[in-house]
Amino acid sequence: MIDKKQARLRRARQTRAKIAELKSVRLAVHRSNCHIYAQVISVCGSKVLAAASSLEPDVRKMLPNGGDISAAKTIGMLIAERARKAGIERVSFDRSGFRYHGRIKALADAAREAGLKF
C-alpha cells in the first residue's frame, strides 16, 4: 500500500526525469503545513543558484503566517527576483508532486509576474 507521501514522491520523480531530459534549470517548490520553500537548481542538479523560503527572518517579519497564499506570493516574487539577479530568465517548474493549486499556483503566478519564464 502506497501512502500519501510515497505517491507524491513518485509523481515528483516523473516530473524531474522530464526536466532532466530537457536539460533545463528547475524551480523546485516544497510546501509544509507551516512554510513554503523555493529553490532554483542548476541543470546538473547539484548546485542551488537561488533560494527563498518563508522561514527567512526578514520574510517572517513581513508575514504573520508562512503557510498561506500571501506567503506563497511573497516567496514567488522573491525567488524570481533572486533568480534574475543570478542571470536566470527561463526555468522549468518542479512542483514536487504537489497539485498545481492553492499555494503552489500562487507561487508560480507570482514568479511569472516578477519576470521568470516557464
Order of alpha helices (4+ residues) and beta strands (2+ residues): alpha-beta-beta-beta-alpha-alpha-beta-alpha
